[in-house]
Amino acid sequence: MITIQFTDALVRLAHLVQQVFGEVSREHDLTPQQAQLLCLLVDGPVGMSELTRTLNLEKSSLTGLVDRAEKRGLVVRTRDSHDRRACRIELTCDGARLGVLAHEEVARRMDALAGELPPEQRDLLASAIGGILARHAARGAATLSGQG
């Protein structure tokens, strides 16, 4: 087994996840960014601001991504019931079908890649990554509220 440092391991893992998204997206005639967008929307509509943060895109880049997905009939913009100036992005029936397929296939492939890890190592890794993500989300929320 190769020994690598924590940061290198995370960077390599990020590249591997991107590679999996790339493979899955090509199989479903999507771009990797469209696959990521559809996967994020599988659980329901999401606001543009949250998508900008989650996908780490500039507002104009996200707008272009949503425009192209909308032209393909994968997503629609709907009014945010809490803020009339904002919109939420939600999947169409075709978008939901592709989103679920892409999400399930990415999950299946990632599970297969980790298949040889004992359950306790998988749980520990999931817990550690979950902690990193939670701290990152909390910092992002603090920055947005002016506390950062």
N, C-alpha and C positions, 0 to 999 in steps of 0.2 A: 504494500500500500504506500502511495506517495504521501509524504508529509509536507503540507503547505501551511503558511501562516493564515490566520483568521481572515484578514482583509483580502488576501489573494483568493481564498476559498470563496468568499462572498462574491467577488468580482467574476470569478469563473462560473459560479452558479448563476449569476445574473445573465451571463452570456449564454449559458445552456438553456435557461428559461426562454430567452429571446429566440434561440435557435428552434426550440420546440414550437413557440408561437409562429415562427416563420414557416416551418414545415406544415403545421396544421392549417394555417391560413391559406397556403398555396393549394392544399387539397380541397378547400372549400371556395376557391376563387375569391379570396379576400386578401387585403394587405394585412401585415402583422398588426398595424395600428387599428384597422377595422375590427380584426378579431379581438384585440384587447378591449376596444370600445364595446362590442357586443357582449363580451364576457362580463364586463362591469355592469351592464344594463340588465342582465338576466334576472336579477332579484327585484327589478322595478325601476321606475324612472329616476334619473339623477340630474341635478342641476348643473348648468354649465360651469359655475365656479368650482364645484366639487370635482367635476371631470378634469378641469384645468389642473387642479392640484394633484389629483390621483394619477393622471397620465403624464404629468410634468411637461405640459405643452403651453406655449404662449396662447393667449386668447384667439389671436388670428389663425394660428395653426389648428386649434380645436374647431373653430368655426368652419374652416375648410374641410376638415375631416368629417364633421357632422353634415356639411352640405353634400359631400360626395356620397356618404352613406344614405342620406335622405333621397338623393337622386336615384339610387339603386333600390329604393323602397324598403330599406332595412330599419330606418328610424324615422320618427316624427318629433317635431317640436310641439310641446304643449305649454300652456300658461301655467306658471307657478301660482297656486291658489293662495299662497302667503305673501307673494310679492309680484304685483302685476307687471313690473318692469322686467322680471326675470322669466326664463323659460326652463323647462325640464326636457330632457331627452328620453324618449321611451321607444322600445322596440315595436316594430310592426309584427304581424304574424310571421312573415318571412324572416325578419330579423331575429325574432325569438327562436324560431326553428334553427337557424344557423348559429345563433348565440349559444344555445344549449348544446348543439353538436360540437362546436368548437371548444366550449368549456369542458365538456365531458372528455373530449379527446386529449386536451392539454392535461387534464387531471389524470387520465389513464396513463399517459406517457410519463408524467412526473412520478406517479406511483410505481411504474415499472422500473424507472431509473433508480428509485430508492428501495426496490424490492428485496435486496439482500440485507438491508439494515434490520437489525432486531427491532421489535416494536418499541422497546424502551428507548432506544436511540432515536427512533423516528419521533416519539413523543417529546423527548428532550430537545431535539432540533426544532420541532414545531413550536414549543414553548419559548425557546430562545428567540426565534424569528418573530414570534408574536409579541414578545417584549420589546424588541427593537422597533417594530412597526407601531406599537402603542405609544412609545416614547416619541417617535417621530411625529405621529399624529397630534400628540399633546403639544409639542413645540410649535407645530404648524397652527394649531388653534390659538395658542398664546400669542403668536406673531400676528395673526389676523385680528385679534382683539386688542392689539396694542400693548400687550404685556411683554413681548419678546424683545 
